[in-house]
Structures are given as C-alpha cells and as structure tokens.
Amino acid sequence: MRQVRENIRGACERSGREPEEVTLIAVSKTKPVSMLREAYELGVRDFGENKVQELLDKIPRMPEDVRWHMIGHLQRNKVKYIVDKVHLIHSVDTLRLAEEINKEALKKQITVDVLVEVNIAGEESKFGAAGEETLSLVREIAKLPAVRVRGLMTIAPFVENPESNRLFFQKIRQLSVDIARENLDNVSMDILSMGMTVDYTVAVEEGADCVRVGTGIFGGRDYATGKENM
Ligand SMILES: *Cc1c(COP(=O)(O)O)cnc(C)c1O
C-alpha cells in the first residue's frame, strides 16, 4: 500500500499534479473481508468490486463510510440490488443498461453517478463503447433524469510494458475533453477512471482521477482454487 501511494506521488510530481487529485481504488475482488479491513485501517475508503454478489456479501461487513465502486460488467437484471449501495458505477457501456439504472434509481428516488466504459483499444474481448460511439452514447444517457454521467472509464490492454498504454490513456483523456466541451446537461466529465497494477503510474501521468489497483495492493488472485496468494 505504501509503495503504491509512493508511486502515485511520484507520478504526480512528474506531471505537475497534486496526489490529492488522484483517488486510489483498492480492487478487492476475490479477497476476504479481513484483507479489506487491513486496507481500511491504512486509510483506504474506496474499494472496487466486479461482481454483484460479492459486493452484497461485503458491504454489510465493512464500515459505513466505505465508498464502493462497481467496476465489472453489470447485468441489467442485477442493477436493482446495487444502485443504492454503490458510490459509482464505472462500467456503463450501453444505453439499455443506463435505462435500467435510471428506472431503478427513480423507484428509489435517488440519482446514480456513472462512468461510461470505453473500449479505447478496440479489443474484441472487452466490454465498452467504441471510442467513436462514446459521444452519442453519452448524449443519450444524458437524457435520463436519474443518471448522472461523471466521466469515462477504460480497461487498457494487458501489457508488460506500461508505456504501450500511454497512447490509449491520452486518447481517452482527449475524448473526455471533447465530450466536456459539449456542455451537456447532466454530464460533468470530471472523472477519468484508468490505470491498473501494471500501468497506473502512466495513467496518473496522463490525467487519471481514479486508478483501480488490485494485485499491487492485495497480491495475486488465484481463480483456479479460490485461494489467496499473498
Ligand atoms: C481486476 C480489475 C482491476 C485491478 O486489476 P489489477 O491488475 O489486479 O490491479 C482494475 N479494473 C478492473 C475493471 C478490474 O476488473
């Protein structure tokens, strides 16, 4: 944790930013609540999960001031379970999903903050709107009264050398600036969620407001056995 914070501070220094501008989201998927509590004790308040069931299991077992981030692909039929429990949904990639969030938010009389997920590298295997459709998608979502678009999120390609993703981070930042210029009602474009364990320092240098770090904080995930690697 200290190392990650140190690296973020370094990246901020190199790019003339303040470390307070960057929110570190601890991605705790597959990890037991005991490890989330350790991170909480070290000051972490933002946790990212990618599965609805896991969120529902963990939320009641953590302090109330935790801000939960839904970062994984969200199925429409599960929206109702989490809309009023999460701080930010990072993974809105279709109008239909946004409409479902709007519907459930209206029922609960709340407004839900979301990011639009962009598949900035155009990878087959990834969810997310294509770069060129993002503006029109944001325009449509902006019409939904109970959903507020706060910005964009991207999952960059899995690479060994983080420099390979710098161009993608620059692209999505530019996209976010272009959309902000449209001055759409209900759209603020003040959050860019980008950067994971391999590339968060580059993402911070390129303007990330949120970085989503799992392995770098909690160690590797072992999906095969369900056991934890530290
Ligand atoms: C798992 C995950 C992360 C964190 O990945 P690490 O490489 O462990 O840092 C970040 N973002 C999303 C959307 C994820 O699913």
PDBQT file of the ligand as one rigid body, heavy atoms in Angstrom, charges set to zero:
ROOT
HETATM    1  C1  LIG A 301      -9.468  -6.636 -11.533  1.00  0.00    +0.000 C 
HETATM    2  C2  LIG A 301      -9.637  -5.275 -12.073  1.00  0.00    +0.000 A 
HETATM    3  C3  LIG A 301      -8.712  -4.250 -11.799  1.00  0.00    +0.000 A 
HETATM    4  C4  LIG A 301      -7.457  -4.457 -10.973  1.00  0.00    +0.000 C 
HETATM    5  O1  LIG A 301      -6.539  -5.251 -11.643  1.00  0.00    +0.000 OA
HETATM    6  P1  LIG A 301      -5.045  -5.434 -11.085  1.00  0.00    +0.000 P 
HETATM    7  O2  LIG A 301      -4.264  -5.778 -12.306  1.00  0.00    +0.000 OA
HETATM    8  O3  LIG A 301      -5.074  -6.538 -10.093  1.00  0.00    +0.000 OA
HETATM    9  O4  LIG A 301      -4.630  -4.157 -10.491  1.00  0.00    +0.000 OA
HETATM   10  C5  LIG A 301      -8.970  -2.992 -12.297  1.00  0.00    +0.000 A 
HETATM   11  N1  LIG A 301     -10.058  -2.731 -13.046  1.00  0.00    +0.000 NA
HETATM   12  C6  LIG A 301     -10.975  -3.679 -13.323  1.00  0.00    +0.000 A 
HETATM   13  C7  LIG A 301     -12.157  -3.315 -14.146  1.00  0.00    +0.000 C 
HETATM   14  C8  LIG A 301     -10.784  -4.978 -12.860  1.00  0.00    +0.000 A 
HETATM   15  O5  LIG A 301     -11.706  -5.913 -13.156  1.00  0.00    +0.000 OA
ENDROOT
TORSDOF 0
